[in-house]
Amino acid sequence: MKLHFVFAVLFCLSVIVLGSAAPLAVYADSGGGEARTVRVAFQSDQAPYQFLDANGVPAGINIEIFNYIAKRNGLKPEYLPSGRFEDCISALTSGEADVILGVINNRSYSQNIWLTSETLSSSVCMIVPNELSAKNGSLQADNYTAVLQYSMLNSYQLPNLGKVKFQIVGNPKRMVDALTEGEAQIAIGDKNCLDYQLNALGVSSRYYIYRDHIDTISYCMAVAEDDFSMNYLLNNELALMKSEGIYESIRSSWIEDSSESSRKLKRLSRIIAAAAIALSAAAVVYTFVNNRIRKLLKKEIDEKTKDLHDINLELEKQVLMLRDESDLVNRIVKYSPAGMILFDRDFKIDLINNSGKEILNAGDDALGQSIFDFELLRPVIEPFRDRIFDNDQLIINKVMSFGYGSNQKSFRYSVHRIFQFGAPSGALVMIEDITKEEKEKQELINREKQTVLSRIVAGIAHEIKNPLMSIRMYAQMVGSMGNDEEFMKSFSEFVPRETDRINSLIENLINYAKPSVPHVTVFDAAELIRDCLYLTGSMKKHIQTEFICDGDKGPLLIRADRTQLQQVVVNVIVNALESMDEKLKQSPKENEECLLLSVSLTEADGTVLMSFTDQGEGMTPEQIKDCTEPFYTTKENGTGLGLALSKQLIEENNGYLQIESEPGKYTRISLCFKLEGAS
């Protein structure tokens, strides 16, 4: 109550002094009794500060503040909206405008303008989606895009976000659009503007303020350097509005902020506003209120000192928390089951954890050694030695095997470049022993191969039986017709041909069935498909097959493990044949004509596409979604591993799988790989 009484006294005395100020009369009356027009420029996309509403009418906090000042001083504002702040500055310096609203304080502008006292203040914050905020640790662990408002570029306290890419936009609405439409995962900008835009879209509950205060940003008005009267008027009116509570009423109608820090800032703003009025009237009332003001200021200083003390305590707590987090990170690195090796630009090891020492069989003297001294690291880093510290992003992920037979070991590598002060300073190698995992995967592959093999063998046995019977018949007839020239000619043509046929079937079967060592080669995709069609030919009862190959462009070469892809293609063909065979069994009358398995091989835009289209039972959307999951099957005796393993083998060979189907009509499975030599 005492504080309010003193401010009321100061206000009354200030009004007396300000009321006699000659410069105000210049704007209140232009000489003819009519209100003077004041041309007001503003950037029209900065809601809730100043913007154009749905009807094109200027609105916002700054608009309402200036309307109030204009009404109280008999001024008539003429608003000049602009999409660019630079155009507002040009209008003021060229004399086309008298005032600019929403000017960011503490920026370098032309020497021909003056800034008023603060009209608004806010904080620069960082907003992320809720699912991103739920992640442990720093945002530097992943690749994200941050959208940043152009006017925030001078914020020297912007966080170091590591790999985060920045996208610069012109206004808060474009920032929120980029965030909600998935173009960016982080937004850094004025907290009030971002809150307003998110609330306007009704999606504020989906986002989280990851950093509440990166920097403080304040706004003011600007007038021409020689327009002292307008500058004097605006500064005094702002001080009066703040002391009378009118400013706070306007601000709270646009911005909701009930935090403790905001209440302190509001109270501090009122104190500063009252102090400004006191300074304006100091020449008149200094002797009368000097002692009283000193007592009140001392009280306020004591309160602020206490607040600063509390803030220092909070900062000390945060420092301790950071130390604890650093200790936690060190423990995670030290006891991680994956080996972690950090090396510098000279390829010298700076850090190695316990798992890394165990995998590399290294001792405590590993620090300072070259990574090329270790057999398990050399083949991974050597191919990238000349460009591993380039400025482009580098992430290497690969699996390598060492040794043979029962002594073979497999390791998964992941290499990430480390940045310091915006430049590459080293790299981190993560290495995992996946020998057991690879053996289990190979066992699954062999098990599925045996399942498919058993289906093929039954058909091949029947295929071999027919030529063997024919050969036996010819052999029996040799004794009685050996002198028949026409018979011997037929014998010499038929028997070798049938023998070659049997031999080809058996060779393809052996090649498919025998265990293989992973080996990447370049081969013709058309030859692979022909071999697989020949191998499964014995299963095509009442089913026609066509193979369409885009051979105009020459051999369509791909780089992959041929044996693994042969297993994938055979599995796809067998599934197609069994689906059509089941359809024939269930509805023989409806499918009296032979069903068709269509195989095509095409190339477009550097991608080789192998498509297998059958006229079988088809699949529902739910079945398409589940068919590549392990152990999912609709067959009575199926393992549920065929398509799951096929998908894994395709992806390991840098390809991808596509499935289309319609129940009762067709299923199309496409295997896509990069054409060898394509850019």
FENRA-V959789 format. One record per residue. N is the residue number from 0. RES is the residue in one small letter. PSI is psi in whole degrees, -180 to 180 (none if undefined). Layout:
n:N res:RES psi:PSI
n:N res:RES psi:PSI
This chain:
n:0 res:m psi:-42
n:1 res:k psi:-41
n:2 res:l psi:-43
n:3 res:h psi:-37
n:4 res:f psi:-45
n:5 res:v psi:-43
n:6 res:f psi:-35
n:7 res:a psi:-42
n:8 res:v psi:-45
n:9 res:l psi:-41
n:10 res:f psi:-46
n:11 res:c psi:-45
n:12 res:l psi:-36
n:13 res:s psi:-38
n:14 res:v psi:-38
n:15 res:i psi:-45
n:16 res:v psi:-49
n:17 res:l psi:-31
n:18 res:g psi:-22
n:19 res:s psi:2
n:20 res:a psi:122
n:21 res:a psi:-36
n:22 res:p psi:-30
n:23 res:l psi:-34
n:24 res:a psi:-26
n:25 res:v psi:-40
n:26 res:y psi:-28
n:27 res:a psi:-29
n:28 res:d psi:120
n:29 res:s psi:1
n:30 res:g psi:-24
n:31 res:g psi:8
n:32 res:g psi:-8
n:33 res:e psi:150
n:34 res:a psi:137
n:35 res:r psi:137
n:36 res:t psi:131
n:37 res:v psi:122
n:38 res:r psi:121
n:39 res:v psi:114
n:40 res:a psi:145
n:41 res:f psi:151
n:42 res:q psi:122
n:43 res:s psi:16
n:44 res:d psi:33
n:45 res:q psi:52
n:46 res:a psi:142
n:47 res:p psi:14
n:48 res:y psi:-54
n:49 res:q psi:132
n:50 res:f psi:175
n:51 res:l psi:127
n:52 res:d psi:-173
n:53 res:a psi:-25
n:54 res:n psi:7
n:55 res:g psi:15
n:56 res:v psi:134
n:57 res:p psi:135
n:58 res:a psi:168
n:59 res:g psi:173
n:60 res:i psi:-51
n:61 res:n psi:-35
n:62 res:i psi:-46
n:63 res:e psi:-37
n:64 res:i psi:-47
n:65 res:f psi:-37
n:66 res:n psi:-40
n:67 res:y psi:-45
n:68 res:i psi:-43
n:69 res:a psi:-43
n:70 res:k psi:-41
n:71 res:r psi:-21
n:72 res:n psi:14
n:73 res:g psi:35
n:74 res:l psi:154
n:75 res:k psi:105
n:76 res:p psi:136
n:77 res:e psi:108
n:78 res:y psi:136
n:79 res:l psi:86
n:80 res:p psi:147
n:81 res:s psi:149
n:82 res:g psi:-13
n:83 res:r psi:136
n:84 res:f psi:-33
n:85 res:e psi:-35
n:86 res:d psi:-34
n:87 res:c psi:-44
n:88 res:i psi:-43
n:89 res:s psi:-41
n:90 res:a psi:-38
n:91 res:l psi:-47
n:92 res:t psi:-25
n:93 res:s psi:-2
n:94 res:g psi:6
n:95 res:e psi:-14
n:96 res:a psi:154
n:97 res:d psi:-30
n:98 res:v psi:147
n:99 res:i psi:133
n:100 res:l psi:154
n:101 res:g psi:40
n:102 res:v psi:129
n:103 res:i psi:129
n:104 res:n psi:167
n:105 res:n psi:37
n:106 res:r psi:159
n:107 res:s psi:116
n:108 res:y psi:-179
n:109 res:s psi:147
n:110 res:q psi:-6
n:111 res:n psi:10
n:112 res:i psi:155
n:113 res:w psi:145
n:114 res:l psi:141
n:115 res:t psi:-177
n:116 res:s psi:169
n:117 res:e psi:134
n:118 res:t psi:-35
n:119 res:l psi:156
n:120 res:s psi:151
n:121 res:s psi:-172
n:122 res:s psi:149
n:123 res:v psi:123
n:124 res:c psi:171
n:125 res:m psi:126
n:126 res:i psi:135
n:127 res:v psi:160
n:128 res:p psi:154
n:129 res:n psi:-40
n:130 res:e psi:-27
n:131 res:l psi:-36
n:132 res:s psi:-21
n:133 res:a psi:-12
n:134 res:k psi:145
n:135 res:n psi:151
n:136 res:g psi:-160
n:137 res:s psi:157
n:138 res:l psi:-8
n:139 res:q psi:-7
n:140 res:a psi:-14
n:141 res:d psi:170
n:142 res:n psi:116
n:143 res:y psi:166
n:144 res:t psi:130
n:145 res:a psi:132
n:146 res:v psi:133
n:147 res:l psi:134
n:148 res:q psi:141
n:149 res:y psi:-40
n:150 res:s psi:-11
n:151 res:m psi:-3
n:152 res:l psi:-27
n:153 res:n psi:6
n:154 res:s psi:104
n:155 res:y psi:-10
n:156 res:q psi:16
n:157 res:l psi:137
n:158 res:p psi:150
n:159 res:n psi:106
n:160 res:l psi:15
n:161 res:g psi:-114
n:162 res:k psi:-2
n:163 res:v psi:132
n:164 res:k psi:140
n:165 res:f psi:138
n:166 res:q psi:123
n:167 res:i psi:130
n:168 res:v psi:172
n:169 res:g psi:-21
n:170 res:n psi:163
n:171 res:p psi:-36
n:172 res:k psi:-41
n:173 res:r psi:-33
n:174 res:m psi:-48
n:175 res:v psi:-38
n:176 res:d psi:-44
n:177 res:a psi:-36
n:178 res:l psi:-47
n:179 res:t psi:-26
n:180 res:e psi:3
n:181 res:g psi:5
n:182 res:e psi:-26
n:183 res:a psi:155
n:184 res:q psi:-8
n:185 res:i psi:136
n:186 res:a psi:130
n:187 res:i psi:117
n:188 res:g psi:-168
n:189 res:d psi:122
n:190 res:k psi:-44
n:191 res:n psi:-42
n:192 res:c psi:-44
n:193 res:l psi:-43
n:194 res:d psi:-44
n:195 res:y psi:-46
n:196 res:q psi:-41
n:197 res:l psi:-41
n:198 res:n psi:-36
n:199 res:a psi:-34
n:200 res:l psi:-10
n:201 res:g psi:28
n:202 res:v psi:17
n:203 res:s psi:-28
n:204 res:s psi:-14
n:205 res:r psi:-5
n:206 res:y psi:158
n:207 res:y psi:137
n:208 res:i psi:102
n:209 res:y psi:-39
n:210 res:r psi:115
n:211 res:d psi:-33
n:212 res:h psi:102
n:213 res:i psi:-38
n:214 res:d psi:163
n:215 res:t psi:137
n:216 res:i psi:131
n:217 res:s psi:154
n:218 res:y psi:154
n:219 res:c psi:-172
n:220 res:m psi:162
n:221 res:a psi:141
n:222 res:v psi:168
n:223 res:a psi:151
n:224 res:e psi:-34
n:225 res:d psi:3
n:226 res:d psi:68
n:227 res:f psi:-38
n:228 res:s psi:-46
n:229 res:m psi:-41
n:230 res:n psi:-43
n:231 res:y psi:-44
n:232 res:l psi:-49
n:233 res:l psi:-43
n:234 res:n psi:-44
n:235 res:n psi:-40
n:236 res:e psi:-39
n:237 res:l psi:-42
n:238 res:a psi:-43
n:239 res:l psi:-45
n:240 res:m psi:-39
n:241 res:k psi:-40
n:242 res:s psi:-32
n:243 res:e psi:-8
n:244 res:g psi:-2
n:245 res:i psi:-42
n:246 res:y psi:-46
n:247 res:e psi:-36
n:248 res:s psi:-44
n:249 res:i psi:-46
n:250 res:r psi:-45
n:251 res:s psi:-21
n:252 res:s psi:-17
n:253 res:w psi:-30
n:254 res:i psi:124
n:255 res:e psi:120
n:256 res:d psi:106
n:257 res:s psi:15
n:258 res:s psi:159
n:259 res:e psi:-40
n:260 res:s psi:-35
n:261 res:s psi:-39
n:262 res:r psi:-38
n:263 res:k psi:-41
n:264 res:l psi:-39
n:265 res:k psi:-44
n:266 res:r psi:-40
n:267 res:l psi:-38
n:268 res:s psi:-41
n:269 res:r psi:-39
n:270 res:i psi:-45
n:271 res:i psi:-40
n:272 res:a psi:-43
n:273 res:a psi:-38
n:274 res:a psi:-36
n:275 res:a psi:-41
n:276 res:i psi:-41
n:277 res:a psi:-40
n:278 res:l psi:-37
n:279 res:s psi:-35
n:280 res:a psi:10
n:281 res:a psi:-34
n:282 res:a psi:-26
n:283 res:v psi:-40
n:284 res:v psi:7
n:285 res:y psi:-50
n:286 res:t psi:-36
n:287 res:f psi:-39
n:288 res:v psi:7
n:289 res:n psi:-51
n:290 res:n psi:-40
n:291 res:r psi:-43
n:292 res:i psi:-40
n:293 res:r psi:-43
n:294 res:k psi:-44
n:295 res:l psi:-41
n:296 res:l psi:-38
n:297 res:k psi:-41
n:298 res:k psi:-44
n:299 res:e psi:-39
n:300 res:i psi:-41
n:301 res:d psi:-42
n:302 res:e psi:-44
n:303 res:k psi:-35
n:304 res:t psi:-42
n:305 res:k psi:-42
n:306 res:d psi:-43
n:307 res:l psi:-38
n:308 res:h psi:-43
n:309 res:d psi:-39
n:310 res:i psi:-41
n:311 res:n psi:-40
n:312 res:l psi:-41
n:313 res:e psi:-40
n:314 res:l psi:-39
n:315 res:e psi:-40
n:316 res:k psi:-42
n:317 res:q psi:-37
n:318 res:v psi:-43
n:319 res:l psi:-39
n:320 res:m psi:-41
n:321 res:l psi:-39
n:322 res:r psi:-42
n:323 res:d psi:-41
n:324 res:e psi:-41
n:325 res:s psi:-41
n:326 res:d psi:-39
n:327 res:l psi:-43
n:328 res:v psi:-43
n:329 res:n psi:-38
n:330 res:r psi:-41
n:331 res:i psi:-45
n:332 res:v psi:-44
n:333 res:k psi:-42
n:334 res:y psi:13
n:335 res:s psi:139
n:336 res:p psi:-21
n:337 res:a psi:141
n:338 res:g psi:135
n:339 res:m psi:123
n:340 res:i psi:118
n:341 res:l psi:127
n:342 res:f psi:157
n:343 res:d psi:-171
n:344 res:r psi:-15
n:345 res:d psi:9
n:346 res:f psi:27
n:347 res:k psi:139
n:348 res:i psi:123
n:349 res:d psi:-28
n:350 res:l psi:139
n:351 res:i psi:130
n:352 res:n psi:179
n:353 res:n psi:-41
n:354 res:s psi:-39
n:355 res:g psi:-43
n:356 res:k psi:-41
n:357 res:e psi:-44
n:358 res:i psi:-42
n:359 res:l psi:-5
n:360 res:n psi:46
n:361 res:a psi:155
n:362 res:g psi:-170
n:363 res:d psi:-16
n:364 res:d psi:11
n:365 res:a psi:-30
n:366 res:l psi:130
n:367 res:g psi:-15
n:368 res:q psi:158
n:369 res:s psi:142
n:370 res:i psi:-20
n:371 res:f psi:-6
n:372 res:d psi:-10
n:373 res:f psi:125
n:374 res:e psi:-33
n:375 res:l psi:-15
n:376 res:l psi:-32
n:377 res:r psi:-50
n:378 res:p psi:-16
n:379 res:v psi:-43
n:380 res:i psi:-33
n:381 res:e psi:-44
n:382 res:p psi:-22
n:383 res:f psi:13
n:384 res:r psi:-39
n:385 res:d psi:-17
n:386 res:r psi:12
n:387 res:i psi:-22
n:388 res:f psi:21
n:389 res:d psi:168
n:390 res:n psi:-16
n:391 res:d psi:159
n:392 res:q psi:136
n:393 res:l psi:119
n:394 res:i psi:116
n:395 res:i psi:127
n:396 res:n psi:120
n:397 res:k psi:160
n:398 res:v psi:132
n:399 res:m psi:148
n:400 res:s psi:147
n:401 res:f psi:143
n:402 res:g psi:-180
n:403 res:y psi:157
n:404 res:g psi:-136
n:405 res:s psi:-16
n:406 res:n psi:2
n:407 res:q psi:137
n:408 res:k psi:144
n:409 res:s psi:142
n:410 res:f psi:143
n:411 res:r psi:129
n:412 res:y psi:144
n:413 res:s psi:123
n:414 res:v psi:127
n:415 res:h psi:135
n:416 res:r psi:142
n:417 res:i psi:133
n:418 res:f psi:145
n:419 res:q psi:124
n:420 res:f psi:38
n:421 res:g psi:0
n:422 res:a psi:148
n:423 res:p psi:128
n:424 res:s psi:-10
n:425 res:g psi:-166
n:426 res:a psi:153
n:427 res:l psi:125
n:428 res:v psi:126
n:429 res:m psi:128
n:430 res:i psi:131
n:431 res:e psi:139
n:432 res:d psi:109
n:433 res:i psi:27
n:434 res:t psi:-47
n:435 res:k psi:-43
n:436 res:e psi:-43
n:437 res:e psi:-38
n:438 res:k psi:-43
n:439 res:e psi:-38
n:440 res:k psi:-41
n:441 res:q psi:-35
n:442 res:e psi:-41
n:443 res:l psi:-41
n:444 res:i psi:-45
n:445 res:n psi:-38
n:446 res:r psi:-44
n:447 res:e psi:-37
n:448 res:k psi:-40
n:449 res:q psi:-37
n:450 res:t psi:-46
n:451 res:v psi:-38
n:452 res:l psi:-40
n:453 res:s psi:-32
n:454 res:r psi:-37
n:455 res:i psi:-38
n:456 res:v psi:-40
n:457 res:a psi:-42
n:458 res:g psi:-39
n:459 res:i psi:-36
n:460 res:a psi:-40
n:461 res:h psi:-39
n:462 res:e psi:-37
n:463 res:i psi:-34
n:464 res:k psi:-43
n:465 res:n psi:-52
n:466 res:p psi:-32
n:467 res:l psi:-40
n:468 res:m psi:-41
n:469 res:s psi:-43
n:470 res:i psi:-41
n:471 res:r psi:-41
n:472 res:m psi:-44
n:473 res:y psi:-39
n:474 res:a psi:-39
n:475 res:q psi:-30
n:476 res:m psi:-11
n:477 res:v psi:-39
n:478 res:g psi:-38
n:479 res:s psi:-24
n:480 res:m psi:21
n:481 res:g psi:-24
n:482 res:n psi:-4
n:483 res:d psi:115
n:484 res:e psi:-41
n:485 res:e psi:-38
n:486 res:f psi:-44
n:487 res:m psi:-34
n:488 res:k psi:-44
n:489 res:s psi:-40
n:490 res:f psi:-45
n:491 res:s psi:-24
n:492 res:e psi:-44
n:493 res:f psi:-49
n:494 res:v psi:-48
n:495 res:p psi:-39
n:496 res:r psi:-45
n:497 res:e psi:-35
n:498 res:t psi:-42
n:499 res:d psi:-37
n:500 res:r psi:-45
n:501 res:i psi:-44
n:502 res:n psi:-41
n:503 res:s psi:-42
n:504 res:l psi:-45
n:505 res:i psi:-40
n:506 res:e psi:-44
n:507 res:n psi:-39
n:508 res:l psi:-43
n:509 res:i psi:-44
n:510 res:n psi:-36
n:511 res:y psi:-38
n:512 res:a psi:-28
n:513 res:k psi:146
n:514 res:p psi:149
n:515 res:s psi:150
n:516 res:v psi:131
n:517 res:p psi:127
n:518 res:h psi:115
n:519 res:v psi:127
n:520 res:t psi:172
n:521 res:v psi:126
n:522 res:f psi:166
n:523 res:d psi:122
n:524 res:a psi:-32
n:525 res:a psi:-41
n:526 res:e psi:-40
n:527 res:l psi:-46
n:528 res:i psi:-43
n:529 res:r psi:-42
n:530 res:d psi:-42
n:531 res:c psi:-39
n:532 res:l psi:-40
n:533 res:y psi:-41
n:534 res:l psi:-35
n:535 res:t psi:8
n:536 res:g psi:-30
n:537 res:s psi:-14
n:538 res:m psi:-2
n:539 res:k psi:65
n:540 res:k psi:128
n:541 res:h psi:24
n:542 res:i psi:129
n:543 res:q psi:152
n:544 res:t psi:135
n:545 res:e psi:142
n:546 res:f psi:116
n:547 res:i psi:119
n:548 res:c psi:131
n:549 res:d psi:84
n:550 res:g psi:1
n:551 res:d psi:-26
n:552 res:k psi:10
n:553 res:g psi:-173
n:554 res:p psi:136
n:555 res:l psi:97
n:556 res:l psi:139
n:557 res:i psi:155
n:558 res:r psi:115
n:559 res:a psi:179
n:560 res:d psi:108
n:561 res:r psi:-39
n:562 res:t psi:-42
n:563 res:q psi:-42
n:564 res:l psi:-31
n:565 res:q psi:-41
n:566 res:q psi:-40
n:567 res:v psi:-49
n:568 res:v psi:-43
n:569 res:v psi:-43
n:570 res:n psi:-42
n:571 res:v psi:-44
n:572 res:i psi:-45
n:573 res:v psi:-44
n:574 res:n psi:-41
n:575 res:a psi:-45
n:576 res:l psi:-42
n:577 res:e psi:-35
n:578 res:s psi:-43
n:579 res:m psi:-37
n:580 res:d psi:-40
n:581 res:e psi:-37
n:582 res:k psi:-39
n:583 res:l psi:-37
n:584 res:k psi:-41
n:585 res:q psi:-35
n:586 res:s psi:70
n:587 res:p psi:-35
n:588 res:k psi:-38
n:589 res:e psi:-16
n:590 res:n psi:51
n:591 res:e psi:-35
n:592 res:e psi:155
n:593 res:c psi:138
n:594 res:l psi:161
n:595 res:l psi:132
n:596 res:l psi:114
n:597 res:s psi:124
n:598 res:v psi:128
n:599 res:s psi:149
n:600 res:l psi:115
n:601 res:t psi:169
n:602 res:e psi:135
n:603 res:a psi:130
n:604 res:d psi:39
n:605 res:g psi:12
n:606 res:t psi:129
n:607 res:v psi:128
n:608 res:l psi:116
n:609 res:m psi:114
n:610 res:s psi:137
n:611 res:f psi:111
n:612 res:t psi:119
n:613 res:d psi:162
n:614 res:q psi:40
n:615 res:g psi:-150
n:616 res:e psi:-24
n:617 res:g psi:176
n:618 res:m psi:153
n:619 res:t psi:164
n:620 res:p psi:-36
n:621 res:e psi:-40
n:622 res:q psi:-37
n:623 res:i psi:-41
n:624 res:k psi:-37
n:625 res:d psi:-15
n:626 res:c psi:-22
n:627 res:t psi:5
n:628 res:e psi:141
n:629 res:p psi:139
n:630 res:f psi:14
n:631 res:y psi:125
n:632 res:t psi:150
n:633 res:t psi:1
n:634 res:k psi:150
n:635 res:e psi:-40
n:636 res:n psi:23
n:637 res:g psi:154
n:638 res:t psi:-22
n:639 res:g psi:17
n:640 res:l psi:-15
n:641 res:g psi:-63
n:642 res:l psi:-32
n:643 res:a psi:-47
n:644 res:l psi:-38
n:645 res:s psi:-46
n:646 res:k psi:-42
n:647 res:q psi:-43
n:648 res:l psi:-38
n:649 res:i psi:-47
n:650 res:e psi:-35
n:651 res:e psi:-24
n:652 res:n psi:24
n:653 res:n psi:35
n:654 res:g psi:-176
n:655 res:y psi:159
n:656 res:l psi:137
n:657 res:q psi:139
n:658 res:i psi:128
n:659 res:e psi:145
n:660 res:s psi:156
n:661 res:e psi:125
n:662 res:p psi:131
n:663 res:g psi:-3
n:664 res:k psi:-59
n:665 res:y psi:165
n:666 res:t psi:133
n:667 res:r psi:120
n:668 res:i psi:126
n:669 res:s psi:134
n:670 res:l psi:125
n:671 res:c psi:129
n:672 res:f psi:155
n:673 res:k psi:134
n:674 res:l psi:129
n:675 res:e psi:129
n:676 res:g psi:-11
n:677 res:a psi:145
n:678 res:s psi:none
